Amino acid sequence: MKLDQSAERQVFTVSQAVDQARALLENTFPKIWIEGEVSNFKRHSSGHFYFTLKDAHSQLRSAMFRGANRLVRFQMEDGLKVLAGGRMSIYTARGDFQLVVEALEPAGLGALQLAFEQLKKKLANEGLFDPSRKQPLPMFPRRVAVITSPTGAAIQDILNVTGRRSPLADISVYPVRVQGAGAAEEIVRALRRLNETGGWDVIICGRGGGSLEDLWAFNEEIVARALVASAIPVISAVGHEVDYTIADFVADARAETPTAAAEMVVRDRRELLDQVRALRRILSGKVGDRLREARRRLERAQTSRLLTKPLAVFEPLAQRLDDLSVRLRGTAVGRLRLAREQWRGLLAQLEALSPLNVMRRGYSLVFKHPQDQLIKNAELLSPGDVLRVRFSQGEAKCQVDKITKDKS
């Protein structure tokens, strides 16, 4: 397009042009939903989200401010396909065309389900689902704490079961909200409080069934980490048999329902009585067998030669002892005689090798004084050296006057 230079011009500043373009864009697209893949995602220290939505052919800068993004349940990350709802606008400071996001959903998967899968993967990678880190449940807990709603069906089911199976069990309820805003924080406070006070053998934490959103408090990361940190064994009893929450994976044990949790911690007194009766029958049989065997051994002992003719048993043993004593004395004397002869032979060898015997034949030992160095060669001496000469009997000190070396 060629501008008409003669026409009257309407001149805009940059800010005016960008403001008008922004107003036109926002009026044209006040509400719009866009599907795309997240890239270049950044969470600013202010809490705002900045990212790019892209497809195979284009990309669009996007911003989601803190007031809106605090409602996002799942974790934003590059590569995630989302549906972003908001308005088209322009960031006037840079003149950038962008989407101001007010609502965000994962494409093809519910936000809560995606958040569930993301947290499940994260905690599994940390090893929090590993059975080796979980605590065993006590066999006969005396004090049981229940973290649940005081008005829900779950607590009634637990009390009915424990009352029927073992009325002596001490069941205490720690009332909390189990759904809605703030429920997760109340559950965490309850777990911490019970661990601080101590004295509890096991904790049941749960509620009755409901939708994924109703059960969401038990899918919160803060609840999962509080369950892991509990020094008291915890049973997760959330929903019905088909319901699974993050709490089920990290707790020390999972019960399919609150009723099942009560059955896990409180043994039926009738079952216990049956077990006691069975053990008593087994013990009685074992004791009877032992008594019969002892009686048979006593009867055999009463007719044995040891009791009826004790002298006949001990006389051969006494004779055998005398024989062994004689043999031992003879062996000891022989060995002593042999050892004495060996000692005399060694003494004779030592005497033959003694340097004193050699010296008795006219030889002597010469030592340099005062070092007491044995002199074997005249080359080690100098005129004036003092010598100590050792004879077979006695010794003498003398001084070197002259040294004569052997002619070779």
C-alpha positions in Angstrom: 0.0 0.0 0.0 1.3 3.4 -1.0 0.6 6.3 1.4 -0.9 9.5 0.0 1.7 12.2 0.9 -0.8 15.0 0.3 -3.5 13.7 2.6 -3.8 15.1 6.1 -1.7 13.0 8.5 -2.9 11.6 11.9 0.3 11.0 13.9 0.3 8.7 17.0 2.9 8.2 19.6 4.1 4.7 20.2 2.2 4.4 23.4 -1.0 5.7 21.7 -0.7 3.2 18.9 0.0 0.3 21.3 -2.9 1.3 23.6 -5.3 1.5 20.7 -4.1 -1.9 19.4 -4.5 -3.4 22.9 -8.1 -2.0 23.2 -9.0 -3.3 19.8 -7.6 -6.7 20.6 -9.3 -7.0 24.0 -12.6 -5.9 22.6 -12.4 -8.4 19.8 -11.3 -11.3 22.0 -12.6 -10.6 25.6 -13.0 -14.4 26.2 -11.1 -17.1 24.3 -10.0 -20.7 24.9 -6.7 -21.8 23.3 -5.2 -25.3 23.2 -1.5 -25.7 23.0 1.7 -27.1 24.4 3.5 -25.3 27.2 7.1 -24.3 26.7 9.6 -21.9 28.3 7.6 -22.1 31.5 8.8 -19.8 34.4 7.4 -19.2 37.8 8.4 -15.6 38.8 9.4 -14.8 42.4 6.2 -12.7 42.5 4.1 -15.9 42.0 3.1 -15.1 38.4 3.4 -17.7 35.6 5.0 -16.8 32.3 5.1 -19.3 29.4 4.5 -19.9 25.7 1.7 -21.8 24.1 2.7 -23.4 20.8 1.5 -25.8 18.1 3.2 -27.1 15.0 3.0 -23.7 13.2 2.8 -20.8 15.7 3.5 -19.8 19.3 1.8 -17.3 21.6 3.3 -15.6 24.7 1.1 -16.1 27.8 0.9 -14.8 31.3 -1.1 -16.0 34.3 -1.0 -13.8 37.4 -0.9 -15.0 40.9 -4.5 -14.4 41.8 -5.6 -16.8 39.0 -2.9 -19.4 39.1 -3.3 -20.2 42.8 -6.4 -22.2 41.8 -4.3 -24.5 39.5 -4.1 -27.9 41.1 -1.6 -29.6 38.9 2.1 -28.8 38.3 2.9 -26.6 35.3 5.8 -28.0 33.2 7.2 -27.8 29.7 5.6 -30.2 27.3 2.2 -30.3 29.0 -0.8 -29.8 26.7 -3.3 -27.5 28.2 -6.5 -25.5 27.6 -6.0 -21.9 28.5 -8.9 -19.6 28.9 -8.5 -15.8 29.1 -8.3 -12.7 27.0 -6.0 -11.5 24.2 -4.0 -8.4 25.0 -0.8 -6.6 24.5 1.9 -6.0 27.1 2.4 -2.3 26.4 5.8 -1.9 27.9 7.3 -4.1 25.1 4.4 -4.1 22.6 4.3 -7.9 22.9 1.1 -9.7 21.8 0.0 -12.1 24.5 -2.7 -14.2 26.1 -3.7 -13.2 29.7 -4.7 -16.6 31.1 -7.5 -16.7 33.7 -8.2 -20.4 33.8 -6.1 -23.4 33.0 -6.9 -27.1 32.4 -4.9 -30.0 31.2 -6.0 -31.1 27.7 -7.6 -34.5 27.6 -7.2 -35.2 31.4 -8.9 -33.6 34.4 -6.9 -31.2 36.5 -7.3 -33.2 39.7 -6.4 -36.5 38.0 -3.3 -34.9 36.4 -2.3 -33.5 39.8 -2.8 -36.9 41.4 -0.6 -38.6 38.8 2.1 -36.0 39.0 2.3 -36.2 42.8 2.2 -40.0 42.8 5.1 -40.1 40.4 7.1 -37.6 42.5 6.7 -39.4 45.8 7.3 -42.8 44.3 10.6 -41.6 42.9 11.5 -40.4 46.4 10.9 -43.9 47.7 8.0 -43.0 50.0 5.9 -45.9 48.7 8.6 -48.4 49.5 7.3 -51.2 51.8 10.7 -51.3 53.6 10.2 -47.9 55.2 6.7 -48.7 56.5 6.1 -49.6 60.2 4.3 -52.8 61.2 1.0 -52.5 63.0 0.8 -53.6 66.6 -0.9 -56.9 67.2 -3.0 -55.8 70.2 -3.2 -52.0 70.3 -4.7 -50.6 73.5 -5.1 -46.9 72.4 -6.3 -46.1 68.9 -6.7 -42.5 67.6 -9.0 -41.8 64.7 -8.5 -38.6 62.6 -11.8 -38.0 60.7 -15.0 -35.9 60.7 -16.9 -36.3 64.0 -20.2 -36.2 62.1 -19.4 -38.5 59.2 -20.4 -42.1 58.7 -16.8 -43.3 59.0 -16.5 -42.7 62.7 -19.8 -44.4 63.4 -18.7 -47.5 61.4 -15.4 -47.6 63.3 -17.1 -47.2 66.7 -19.7 -49.9 65.9 -17.1 -52.4 64.8 -14.7 -51.8 67.7 -17.6 -51.9 70.2 -18.8 -55.2 68.8 -15.4 -56.9 68.5 -13.7 -55.5 71.7 -15.5 -53.1 73.9 -12.4 -52.6 76.1 -10.4 -50.9 73.3 -9.7 -47.2 73.9 -10.9 -45.3 70.8 -10.3 -41.6 70.7 -11.5 -39.3 67.9 -9.5 -36.3 66.7 -12.1 -34.2 64.8 -11.1 -32.6 61.5 -12.6 -31.4 58.3 -12.1 -34.1 55.6 -12.9 -32.0 52.5 -12.9 -28.5 51.3 -10.5 -25.6 51.9 -8.3 -26.0 54.9 -9.1 -29.8 55.4 -5.5 -30.9 54.5 -4.0 -28.4 57.0 -6.3 -29.7 59.8 -5.3 -33.3 59.0 -1.6 -32.4 59.2 -2.1 -30.6 62.5 -3.9 -33.6 63.9 -1.1 -36.0 62.9 1.6 -33.7 64.4 -0.4 -33.2 67.6 -0.9 -36.9 68.2 2.8 -37.6 67.7 3.7 -34.8 70.1 1.5 -36.0 72.9 2.4 -39.7 72.3 0.8 -42.7 74.0 -1.0 -43.9 70.9 -0.5 -47.4 69.5 -1.9 -46.8 66.1 -3.8 -44.0 64.1 -6.6 -44.4 61.7 -6.8 -41.5 59.2 -9.7 -41.4 56.7 -13.3 -40.7 55.7 -16.1 -42.3 53.8 -16.4 -42.4 50.0 -16.9 -39.5 47.6 -15.8 -38.0 44.3 -12.1 -37.3 43.5 -12.7 -33.7 44.5 -14.4 -34.8 47.8 -11.4 -37.0 48.7 -8.8 -34.4 47.6 -7.5 -33.5 51.0 -6.0 -37.0 51.2 -4.2 -36.3 47.9 -2.4 -33.2 49.1 1.4 -33.4 49.4 1.5 -31.9 52.9 -0.8 -34.7 54.1 1.4 -37.4 52.4 4.6 -36.0 54.0 2.9 -35.8 57.5 1.9 -39.5 57.2 5.5 -40.4 56.3 6.9 -38.4 59.2 4.5 -40.0 61.8 6.4 -42.1 64.4 3.1 -43.8 65.2 1.9 -46.4 62.6 -0.9 -45.0 60.5 -3.7 -46.8 58.6 -5.2 -44.9 55.6 -8.9 -45.6 55.4 -10.3 -43.3 52.7 -13.4 -44.0 50.7 -14.6 -47.3 49.3 -12.7 -50.3 48.0 -12.2 -48.8 44.5 -11.0 -45.4 45.8 -7.2 -44.9 46.0 -5.6 -41.7 47.3 -1.9 -40.7 47.8 -2.5 -41.3 51.5 -3.1 -45.0 50.7 0.3 -45.3 49.1 2.4 -43.6 51.8 0.6 -44.8 54.9 1.9 -47.8 56.8 -1.1 -49.8 55.8 -4.2 -49.2 53.7 -7.7 -50.3 54.6 -10.3 -50.6 51.9 -12.9 -48.8 54.1 -13.0 -47.3 57.6 -14.8 -50.4 58.7 -12.0 -52.6 57.4 -9.5 -50.3 59.3 -11.4 -51.0 62.6 -11.2 -54.7 61.9 -7.5 -54.5 61.3 -6.6 -52.8 64.6 -9.1 -54.5 66.9 -9.1 -58.3 67.0 -12.5 -59.9 67.5 -12.6 -61.2 71.1 -14.5 -64.3 69.9 -11.7 -65.1 67.5 -9.1 -64.5 70.3 -11.0 -66.8 72.6 -11.1 -69.5 70.0 -7.4 -69.2 69.5 -6.8 -69.4 73.3 -8.9 -72.6 73.5 -7.0 -74.1 70.5 -3.6 -73.2 72.1 -4.8 -74.6 75.4 -5.6 -77.9 73.7 -2.2 -78.0 72.0 -0.4 -77.2 75.2 -2.3 -79.8 77.2 -1.5 -82.4 74.6 2.2 -81.4 74.6 2.4 -81.6 78.5 0.6 -85.0 78.5 3.1 -86.3 76.0 6.1 -85.0 78.0 4.7 -86.6 81.3 4.2 -90.0 79.6 7.7 -90.0 78.2 9.1 -89.0 81.7 7.1 -91.8 83.3 8.6 -94.3 80.8 12.1 -93.1 81.4 11.6 -93.3 85.2 10.4 -96.9 84.9 13.4 -97.8 82.8 15.7 -96.2 85.3 14.2 -98.0 88.3 15.0 -101.4 86.7 18.5 -100.5 85.5 21.7 -102.1 86.9 22.8 -98.7 88.1 20.1 -98.7 90.8 19.7 -102.5 91.4 23.4 -103.4 91.5 25.5 -100.3 91.7 28.7 -102.1 92.8 28.6 -104.3 89.7 28.6 -101.2 87.6 31.4 -99.3 89.4 33.9 -102.2 90.1 35.0 -102.7 86.5 35.4 -99.0 86.1 37.6 -98.8 89.2 39.8 -101.6 87.9 40.1 -99.9 84.5 41.2 -96.7 86.3 44.0 -98.6 88.1 45.2 -100.0 84.8 45.3 -96.6 83.2 47.1 -95.2 86.2 49.9 -97.7 85.9 50.2 -97.2 82.2 50.3 -93.5 82.6 53.1 -93.7 85.2 55.2 -95.9 83.0 54.8 -93.7 80.0 55.7 -90.6 82.0 58.9 -92.1 83.4 60.0 -93.2 80.0 59.4 -89.9 78.4 61.2 -88.2 81.3 64.3 -90.4 80.8 64.3 -89.8 77.1 64.1 -86.0 77.6 67.0 -86.2 80.1 69.2 -88.0 77.5 68.3 -85.5 74.8 69.2 -82.6 77.2 72.6 -84.1 77.9 73.3 -84.5 74.2 72.4 -80.9 73.5 74.6 -79.8 76.4 77.6 -81.6 75.0 77.1 -80.1 71.6 76.8 -76.6 73.1 80.0 -77.2 75.1 81.9 -78.4 72.0 80.9 -75.2 70.2 81.8 -72.9 73.1 84.5 -70.3 72.2 86.1 -70.9 75.6 87.1 -74.4 74.5 88.8 -73.0 71.5 90.6 -70.4 73.6 91.9 -73.1 76.0 93.9 -74.4 73.0 95.8 -71.0 73.0 93.6 -68.7 71.1 92.3 -65.4 72.4 89.8 -62.6 71.5 91.0 -59.1 70.8 88.6 -56.1 71.4 89.3 -52.5 70.6 89.0 -50.4 73.8 86.8 -48.6 74.8 84.3 -49.5 72.0 84.6 -53.2 72.7 84.7 -53.9 68.9 85.9 -57.4 68.1 89.0 -57.1 65.9 89.2 -59.7 63.1 91.6 -57.9 60.8 94.8 -55.8 61.7 93.7 -53.2 59.1 91.1 -52.1 61.6 93.8 -50.9 64.0 96.1 -47.9 64.2 99.3 -47.4 66.3 98.4 -46.2 69.8 95.0 -48.0 69.9 94.2 -49.6 73.3 93.2 -53.3 73.1 91.5 -55.6 75.5 92.7 -59.2 75.1 90.5 -62.0 76.4 92.2 -65.3 77.2 90.7 -68.6 78.3 91.4 -67.4 81.8 91.5 -63.7 82.4 92.2 -60.8 80.1 94.8 -58.0 79.6 95.0 -54.5 78.2 97.7 -53.4 75.8 98.6 -50.7 73.3 99.4 -51.2 69.6 103.0 -50.3 68.8 103.3 -51.5 65.3 101.1 -53.1 62.7 102.3 -55.7 60.2 100.0 -56.7 57.3 100.1 -60.1 55.7 101.9 -60.3 52.4 99.6 -61.6 49.7 
